[in-house]
């Protein structure tokens, strides 16, 4: 049974940084792509970033390019999202996901709340 547990969310001010972590279990982590998604109140879930199993292929949603960095540690079965220069519009529940490629995610975690005040 796949389990994805996110942590690291919180309340910060605009311009601050946060680092989210997602610990995976029940899956051979090093063979799967991982991703981050977010869902703001009243909006649909949207893609944020994804990383291939090897870490060699990465993609970002346009609004976070240059501010967010996705990375992974296959020895720790953990994927990270470093978020810098946070903006109020980044406020959302952030969930990690696992999938067969950086274009195809199949399972999402429960998420962690990120709130950015202006």
C-alpha positions as a Markdown table, in Angstrom:
| # | Residue | x | y | z |
|---|---|---|---|---|
| 1 | Unk | 0.0 | 0.0 | 0.0 |
| 2 | Unk | 1.5 | 3.3 | -1.1 |
| 3 | Unk | 1.8 | 6.0 | 1.5 |
| 4 | Unk | 3.0 | 9.5 | 0.9 |
| 5 | Unk | 3.4 | 11.8 | 3.9 |
| 6 | Unk | 4.1 | 15.5 | 3.4 |
| 7 | Unk | 5.6 | 17.8 | 5.9 |
| 8 | Unk | 7.1 | 21.3 | 6.2 |
| 9 | Unk | 4.1 | 23.5 | 5.5 |
| 10 | Unk | 3.3 | 26.5 | 7.5 |
| 11 | Unk | 2.4 | 30.2 | 7.7 |
| 12 | Unk | 5.1 | 32.6 | 6.2 |
| 13 | Unk | 5.3 | 36.1 | 4.9 |
| 14 | Unk | 5.7 | 37.0 | 1.3 |
| 15 | Unk | 9.4 | 36.7 | 0.2 |
| 16 | Unk | 10.1 | 33.9 | 2.7 |
| 17 | Unk | 11.2 | 30.4 | 2.0 |
| 18 | Unk | 9.9 | 26.9 | 2.9 |
| 19 | Unk | 11.1 | 23.4 | 2.3 |
| 20 | Unk | 8.5 | 20.7 | 1.9 |
| 21 | Unk | 9.3 | 17.0 | 2.3 |
| 22 | Unk | 7.4 | 13.9 | 1.2 |
| 23 | Unk | 8.3 | 10.5 | 2.6 |
| 24 | Unk | 7.2 | 7.6 | 0.6 |
| 25 | Unk | 6.6 | 4.0 | 1.6 |
| 26 | Unk | 5.0 | 0.9 | 0.0 |
| 27 | Unk | 6.6 | 1.7 | -3.3 |
| 28 | Unk | 10.0 | 1.1 | -4.8 |
| 29 | Unk | 10.8 | 4.8 | -4.6 |
| 30 | Unk | 13.9 | 4.8 | -6.8 |
| 31 | Unk | 12.0 | 3.5 | -9.8 |
| 32 | Unk | 9.2 | 6.0 | -9.9 |
| 33 | Unk | 8.9 | 9.7 | -10.9 |
| 34 | Unk | 7.7 | 12.0 | -8.1 |
| 35 | Unk | 5.8 | 15.3 | -8.3 |
| 36 | Unk | 4.3 | 18.1 | -6.3 |
| 37 | Unk | 0.8 | 19.5 | -6.9 |
| 38 | Unk | -1.2 | 22.2 | -5.1 |
| 39 | Unk | -4.8 | 23.1 | -4.6 |
| 40 | Unk | -5.9 | 26.6 | -3.5 |
| 41 | Unk | -9.4 | 27.1 | -2.0 |
| 42 | Unk | -12.1 | 27.0 | -4.6 |
| 43 | Unk | -9.7 | 25.9 | -7.4 |
| 44 | Unk | -8.7 | 22.7 | -9.0 |
| 45 | Unk | -5.5 | 20.9 | -8.2 |
| 46 | Unk | -2.6 | 22.1 | -10.4 |
| 47 | Unk | 0.8 | 20.7 | -11.2 |
| 48 | Unk | 3.8 | 22.4 | -9.6 |
| 49 | Unk | 6.9 | 20.3 | -10.3 |
| 50 | Unk | 8.0 | 16.8 | -11.2 |
| 51 | Unk | 11.3 | 14.8 | -11.1 |
| 52 | Unk | 12.2 | 11.5 | -12.8 |
| 53 | Unk | 13.3 | 8.5 | -10.9 |
| 54 | Unk | 17.0 | 9.3 | -11.7 |
| 55 | Unk | 16.6 | 13.1 | -11.1 |
| 56 | Unk | 17.8 | 13.8 | -14.6 |
| 57 | Unk | 14.5 | 15.0 | -15.9 |
| 58 | Unk | 12.7 | 17.8 | -14.2 |
| 59 | Unk | 9.8 | 20.0 | -15.2 |
| 60 | Unk | 8.1 | 23.0 | -13.5 |
| 61 | Unk | 4.9 | 24.9 | -13.8 |
| 62 | Unk | 5.7 | 28.3 | -15.4 |
| 63 | Unk | 4.7 | 30.4 | -12.4 |
| 64 | Unk | 7.2 | 28.7 | -10.0 |
| 65 | Unk | 10.2 | 28.5 | -12.4 |
| 66 | Unk | 13.2 | 30.1 | -10.8 |
| 67 | Unk | 11.6 | 30.2 | -7.4 |
| 68 | Unk | 10.9 | 26.5 | -6.6 |
| 69 | Unk | 13.3 | 23.5 | -6.8 |
| 70 | Unk | 12.3 | 19.9 | -6.7 |
| 71 | Unk | 14.9 | 17.3 | -5.6 |
| 72 | Unk | 14.9 | 13.7 | -4.3 |
| 73 | Unk | 17.0 | 11.4 | -2.1 |
| 74 | Unk | 16.4 | 7.9 | -3.2 |
| 75 | Unk | 18.4 | 6.6 | -0.2 |
| 76 | Unk | 15.8 | 8.2 | 2.1 |
| 77 | Unk | 12.7 | 7.6 | -0.1 |
| 78 | Unk | 12.0 | 11.3 | 0.1 |
| 79 | Unk | 11.2 | 14.1 | -2.4 |
| 80 | Unk | 11.6 | 17.7 | -1.5 |
| 81 | Unk | 10.3 | 21.1 | -2.8 |
| 82 | Unk | 12.4 | 24.1 | -1.9 |
| 83 | Unk | 10.2 | 27.2 | -2.3 |
| 84 | Unk | 11.8 | 30.6 | -2.3 |
| 85 | Unk | 10.4 | 34.1 | -2.8 |
| 86 | Unk | 7.0 | 32.9 | -1.8 |
| 87 | Unk | 4.0 | 34.9 | -2.9 |
| 88 | Unk | 0.4 | 35.1 | -1.5 |
| 89 | Unk | -0.8 | 33.3 | -4.7 |
| 90 | Unk | 1.3 | 30.3 | -3.7 |
| 91 | Unk | -1.1 | 29.7 | -0.8 |
| 92 | Unk | -2.5 | 26.2 | -1.2 |
| 93 | Unk | -2.5 | 22.7 | 0.1 |
| 94 | Unk | 0.6 | 21.1 | -1.4 |
| 95 | Unk | 0.6 | 17.3 | -2.1 |
| 96 | Unk | 3.2 | 15.0 | -3.4 |
| 97 | Unk | 2.5 | 12.4 | -6.0 |
| 98 | Unk | 4.1 | 9.2 | -7.5 |
| 99 | Unk | 3.9 | 8.1 | -11.0 |
| 100 | Unk | 5.4 | 6.3 | -14.0 |
| 101 | Unk | 6.9 | 9.5 | -15.5 |
| 102 | Unk | 7.1 | 13.2 | -15.0 |
| 103 | Unk | 4.1 | 13.5 | -17.2 |
| 104 | Unk | 1.9 | 10.9 | -15.5 |
| 105 | Unk | 1.2 | 10.8 | -11.8 |
| 106 | Unk | -1.1 | 8.1 | -10.3 |
| 107 | Unk | -1.3 | 8.6 | -6.6 |
| 108 | Unk | -1.4 | 11.6 | -4.3 |
| 109 | Unk | -0.8 | 12.2 | -0.6 |
| 110 | Unk | -3.0 | 14.1 | 1.7 |
| 111 | Unk | -1.0 | 17.3 | 1.6 |
| 112 | Unk | 0.4 | 20.0 | 3.8 |
| 113 | Unk | -0.9 | 23.6 | 4.1 |
| 114 | Unk | 1.2 | 26.5 | 2.9 |
| 115 | Unk | -0.1 | 30.0 | 3.7 |
| 116 | Unk | 1.7 | 33.1 | 2.5 |
| 117 | Unk | 0.7 | 36.4 | 4.0 |
| 118 | Unk | 1.2 | 39.7 | 2.2 |
